[in-house]
Amino acid sequence: MNILHEDLGFSRMPQDVMHTAQTVNVVPKLLMEQQNVKSLDEALRNVPGITASVGEGEGGMSGDQFLIRGFQAQNDIYEDGLRDFGVYNRDSFDYDHVSVIKGPSSEVFGNGTTGGAINNVTKTPHLGNSYGGQFSGGSGQYYRGTLDVNQQIGESTAIRIVGMGNENNVVGRDNIYSHRWGIAPSIAFGLGKPTTLTIEYFHQTDNRIPDYGVPLLTKPGTSIARPATEFGVNRNNWYGTNYDQDASNVDMLTAHLKHQLNSNISFYDDLREGMYERYFSASQAGCNATCNTEYFTDPAAALIDRRGHLGGPEPYQQNDWSVQNVFSTIAKFNTGSVKHQIIAGWDVEHIYDRRTNYAYNFNGVTTKADTTSLVNPSHVQPGLLLGGLGDYSSNLVNISGVGNALYKTGSATDVGAFFSDQVWFTPWFSATAGFRWDNWNSHYSANGGAVAQGVSYGQNQGTFNPTVHLMYTPNDNVMVYFNWSQSTTPMGLYVTNSSEPLKSSTQGFKPERSSLYEIGTKYNAFHGRMGFTVSAFRLEKGNALQTDPSTGDVTSSSDRQRNQGFELSASGEILKNWNVIATYAYYDATTIASLTAANVGKRIQYAPKNSATFWTTYSIAPATPWNLTFGGGLTWRNGVWLDAANTERVPSMVEWDAMISHSFLKHWKVAMNGYNLSNRLNYSSLFSDRVTPSVGRSFLFNISASY
């Protein structure tokens, strides 16, 4: 489990974690297997400083919405170094391991990456044959099967097929389920040769019920709003209707070409096309002042408004496609006694998003009234009818600057070029200087419905993002580094993840600009069995944009925010058969300047002051018929603020998990996992005025075979 040995999974960052001058957290394959990880969200619970969120604005974009160090990373999810633009919940069946590169990394990834980037390394063909499969079942009517087959064909060709089928409810939440399946076939040519071509196809179908959790309440006599479940509301309560649905189909075709010209020069070309289809409708419970007061005086009278937010549960059909091509070259050479490694190339991507909006009719009139009991909700709403395309156009979502539109279309094209040179002045000291230039051209239009003539906005922005690293490496097991890097997030970046990428009031906003200053040390100990890291950082973001959760309006473009702190990690084998992976992060995250004077000095929302993860296992007699592996761990996070004014707060999270397994007949294994063993009321997905309770105490049995 020593994560310092892991690679990052793509050519633009060719070093392993040990020799990467930045904080990198890895969720290794062994850890995912021991925890029986089933989604990207579950994998990232092993990384401190990452919180999950549900989307802001119209329709409340669900799917995987993560924040890193308190900053949005909704467009910073990658697979093998290429962006995954889709808005969906990612299953982990095709993941070998997951890497999180903390802090601005625009020189490598392009626009975005204020808090960092998430890169999922997929399972690809390899030489030799391997066959595996597993089945899991347990609490919450959980049933899951996976298959992984690799077959070598000839001297240097192999195919691999990975598949998954999954059905589950959610322990501790009413009416929530997910039914999904996926398949990922791939073929590789030229394995072990100078030229290698790998072609991968990925498909995932998911039909689930979105969960937007419970609203916040403010107890009379207090000033801090907290989740309703902290005041006695049943954690199982779900405030949706029979129309709520999140159905997605994802298809991605990827090609990776590598050509090693000689020992000093290599060329890479990575190409991906993605197609994403999604039908989405989610009720978003809102408890206004009347609802809040009634709950504490007459709970049975308290009514929540299921359309208490921009968009309510009005559904939409989303159809996206994207294409990205990254060409890069790595060249190694000497100028006299000075050694160089140059990484250079270009990156071209285009993304297109098309949404068709629908609306409801309620009791024969177009009204937004849709209430249910806060204490005893019902998902049946008599008289609520879903209209066809254009039937109730006057009841469509009204967005400031856009209006009630049937069709909303966003698109963007990015052309980028990058260059970096790592120079070894001595065998133990090197420096890297690099930059990336991007031209981001984005467009957004809305028409139909109550929009008389339609609206259309566009902007073209050029960005330049530099980076500098200094690295002291006295030997192969020690690195001390300094990192300065910048990133840019222009308006209109989140084409697929935002309800209105551009509006008349925002298209002239300057892009968000972030700078990272970081020093750290990485150390391989005990002959490489253990890896230790420590880093201290300051992350500053200017021109921060604030989104109003009720209207979707972006109201500020001048806030300055700062997150500074330190992170620690230890991973590997302490003693023979005893593995551990542990992380800790401390964040001092503050708004240091704002147009809203009252927000100055307040903590950044979603950024915990302290967070930590711990997982350890011990194997008894691993090579004998009576072998046994057991272990467990802890996930902990301080309470966080949910708004910039620090008037809404979610409590701390503490979750204890455990596992036990036994191998038999050389190739078979049985295992049992327990999650949230204390059945504590924790909260997972966070929003500015509501939160989603986490899974309650649950158990999964697993049987697997590997040949």
Stockholm file with secondary structure:
# STOCKHOLM 1.0

chainA/1-707         MNILHEDLGFSRMPQDVMHTAQTVNVVPKLLMEQQNVKSLDEALRNVPGITASVGEGEGGMSGDQFLIRGFQAQNDIYEDGLRDFGVYNRDSFDYDHVSVIKGPSSEVFGNGTTGGAINNVTKTPHLGNSYGGQFSGGSGQYYRGTLDVNQQIGESTAIRIVGMGNENNVVGRDNIYSHRWGIAPSIAFGLGKPTTLTIEYFHQTDNRIPDYGVPLLTKPGTSIARPATEFGVNRNNWYGTNYDQDASNVDMLTAHLKHQLNSNISFYDDLREGMYERYFSASQAGCNATCNTEYFTDPAAALIDRRGHLGGPEPYQQNDWSVQNVFSTIAKFNTGSVKHQIIAGWDVEHIYDRRTNYAYNFNGVTTKADTTSLVNPSHVQPGLLLGGLGDYSSNLVNISGVGNALYKTGSATDVGAFFSDQVWFTPWFSATAGFRWDNWNSHYSANGGAVAQGVSYGQNQGTFNPTVHLMYTPNDNVMVYFNWSQSTTPMGLYVTNSSEPLKSSTQGFKPERSSLYEIGTKYNAFHGRMGFTVSAFRLEKGNALQTDPSTGDVTSSSDRQRNQGFELSASGEILKNWNVIATYAYYDATTIASLTAANVGKRIQYAPKNSATFWTTYSIAPATPWNLTFGGGLTWRNGVWLDAANTERVPSMVEWDAMISHSFLKHWKVAMNGYNLSNRLNYSSLFSDRVTPSVGRSFLFNISASY
#=GR chainA/1-707 SS CCGGGCBCSSTTSCSBGGGCSSCEEEECHHHHHHHTCCBHHHHHTTSTTEEEBCCCTGGGCCSCCEEETTEECTTCEEETTEECCCCSCCBCTTEEEEEEEESCCHHHHCSCCSSEEEEEEECCCCSSCEEEEEEEEETTTEEEEEEEEEEEETTTEEEEEEEEEEEEECTTSTTCEEEEEEEEEEEEESTTSSEEEEEEEEEEEEEECCCCCEEEECCTTCCCBEEGGGGTCCTTCCCCCTTCEEEEEEEEEEEEEEEECSSSEEEEEEEEEEEEEEEEECCBCBCCHHHHHHHHHCGGGCEEETBCSTTTTCCEEEEEEEEEEEEEEEEEEEETTEEEEEEEEEEEEEEEEEEEECCEEETTBCCCCCEEESSSCCSCCTTEEECCTTTTGGGSCEETTTEECSEEEEEEEEEEEEEEEEEEEETTEEEEEEEEEEEEEEEEEEEETTEEEEEEEEEEEEEEEEEEEEEEEEETTEEEEEEEEEEEECTTCCTTTCSCSCCTTTTTCCCEEEEEEEEEEEEEETTTTEEEEEEEEEEEEEEEEEECTTTCCEEEEEEEEEEEEEEEEEEEEEETTEEEEEEEEEEEEEEEECSSGGGTTCBCTTCCSEEEEEEEEEEESTTSTTCEEEEEEEEEECCEESSTTSCBEECCEEEEEEEEEEEETTTEEEEEEEESTTCCCCEEEECSSEEEECCCSEEEEEEEEEC
#=GC SS_cons         CCGGGCBCSSTTSCSBGGGCSSCEEEECHHHHHHHTCCBHHHHHTTSTTEEEBCCCTGGGCCSCCEEETTEECTTCEEETTEECCCCSCCBCTTEEEEEEEESCCHHHHCSCCSSEEEEEEECCCCSSCEEEEEEEEETTTEEEEEEEEEEEETTTEEEEEEEEEEEEECTTSTTCEEEEEEEEEEEEESTTSSEEEEEEEEEEEEEECCCCCEEEECCTTCCCBEEGGGGTCCTTCCCCCTTCEEEEEEEEEEEEEEEECSSSEEEEEEEEEEEEEEEEECCBCBCCHHHHHHHHHCGGGCEEETBCSTTTTCCEEEEEEEEEEEEEEEEEEEETTEEEEEEEEEEEEEEEEEEEECCEEETTBCCCCCEEESSSCCSCCTTEEECCTTTTGGGSCEETTTEECSEEEEEEEEEEEEEEEEEEEETTEEEEEEEEEEEEEEEEEEEETTEEEEEEEEEEEEEEEEEEEEEEEEETTEEEEEEEEEEEECTTCCTTTCSCSCCTTTTTCCCEEEEEEEEEEEEEETTTTEEEEEEEEEEEEEEEEEECTTTCCEEEEEEEEEEEEEEEEEEEEEETTEEEEEEEEEEEEEEEECSSGGGTTCBCTTCCSEEEEEEEEEEESTTSTTCEEEEEEEEEECCEESSTTSCBEECCEEEEEEEEEEEETTTEEEEEEEESTTCCCCEEEECSSEEEECCCSEEEEEEEEEC
//
